[in-house]
Amino acid sequence: MKKIRLMDIASARSGDKNDVCNIGVMAHTPQDYALLKKYLTAELVKRHFNGLIKGEVVRYEWDCIEALNFICHEALDGGGSSSMRMDNLGKNFSSHLLRLEIEVAD
Amino acid sequence: MEEKVVRIAGAQGFYGDSPLAAMHIVQEKAADYLMHDALAELTLSILQKDRQKDPTLGYARDIELLARTLYPAAFSSGIRIVSNSGGLNPPSAAARVAEILRKQGLTGIKIAYITGDDLLSRIPELHKQGIYLNHLDTGEPFSTAANQITHANVYIGARSVKEALDRGADIILAGRVADPCLTLGILAHAFNWPLEGQPSQQDLDKLACGITVGHVIECGGQASGGNSYAEWPMDYPIHNLAYPIAHVREDGSAIFTRLKSQGGKVSRNTIREQLVYEIHDPANYITPDVIVDLTHIELKETGPDEVFFSGAKGKPRPEKLKLAIGLFGGYISEQFFFFSWPYAYEKCLKFIDAVKKIWENLPLQIERADFAIVGVNGIHQGAAPTPSRQWLNEANELGVRVAIRHADERTGRMAMSAITCLGLNGPPGLNSMPGWGKTNRVKLSLWPTLVPREIVEEKVEIIET
């Protein structure tokens, strides 16, 4: 097994809808997309955010643009102007996710 | 005869966005329509504060600048403008723009405004009709006292935008038209796409493509190389970023591009990146006019700064529309403080401890207090990795952010003024930042719900300068 940091195989953009944050993760290449699909699970994403996401994380596969879309519920401390966070709109959820390392088969 | 192509520019991504990119597009006559999306989810709550102070306000006030600069230039080139900058008060927005245009001697300009999305005064009536406004996600019944409601606007579709353009409007100032429906309205007008009745599958697919085009350009520079990880390290100028322009054909396919004279980049990556933005299920992107399946689209680069798009699939529009009700929910106060080497981290900890003890000894009604160290865990809180002791001890500067939530303004004022003494009494070298942070920022929350589309009474009015 070897470790790969998401930043090296993908880009990401995140945004808000009320208290829900979505993180779109786009693979650099089709091979990278295969790795994302296999290893980047909703559970792993939720764990990586270590308590910031209170609710469920749902993963959607978006093959035609080699992207995964993660919908994170109860992720923004109430969302918008209810949130006490500095990142109240979740714009930096993408950044944090790109720091995640996945363990893949050699 | 050459096939008709409609050129729409994403001229504005939010209330307060720079008008310079749009100015360049107008000067180069590079679009037939400018689409201005001024309304983010919470913008109406901000506009409500204006309207409370002055009933003739409540629209995006940057239209006053645009009416003096951008709009006249656009009209003289035959470019039409579609916006939702009317916010909570489209009639006032139209009257104000008319006044500014007339002052410049511009006559014969048709200004359309769209009303009907504002349901604030109709909530009791809806209740009587048995429309209970249960929370969209939790199903909870709506039972908030009326004085806590800041606004209630339903996301309406493209119908009135199309009607206004059909009737010859030079500029449209709508309220809560859903972002991508501004673009769909332009395309429905230009190609006479059917928005009502029972569209065929082919027509639904065109509407779906129109929505997709609108979605891509609705955030301005975010589709043309701004805010981009996909193109990081962004090896192109961003100070003069060109905003996206869509060249759309009757079948709904489009080429996304930008002005080559300015900075930025349009690539498959930048378009993909904007496609995923604030989308949930990509097979069911719900809008007032059509439900869009984005999972079979084609996206390919056809030249430098040119990306071809086609293939969105449409499903019949939803029977209900989304209503967002803004609710007042107390206040948030926050402030920032900074310390330098040596011991910056330990100074921060000592400072936080002192703040806590000062607040404990005062009669404050703090509902929640958050403390973070800027430079370590300000943005990602508990999810941030923990730096080593050595890194923390050698950090050249770190900051403290304190934030509290409270129901009364007195608590905000007292809590924040009570800790200013730490400038002299606290750890050495405190830098507080005048003008940073805010005391008693109003906390607003959104209550999303669904209403039957039949109850919405949309209307287009046109005034002429």
Interface residues (C-beta under 8 A of the other chain):
Chain A: S11 A12 R13 G15 D16 K17 N18 V20 N22 G24 M26 H48 F49 N50 G51 L52 Y60 W62 D63 C64 I65 A67 N69 I71 H73 G78 G79 G80 S81 S82 M84 R85 M86 D87 N92 S94 S95 H96 L98 R99
Chain B: E41 L42 S45 D137 N227 S228 Y229 A230 W232 N269 R272 E273 Q274 L275 V276 Y277 E278 I279 H280 D281 P282 A283 L294 T295 H296 I297 E298 L299 G329 I332 E334 R368 D370 A372 V374 G378 I379 H380 Q381 G382 A383 A384 P385 R401 A403 R405 R441 V442 K443 L444 S445 L446 P448
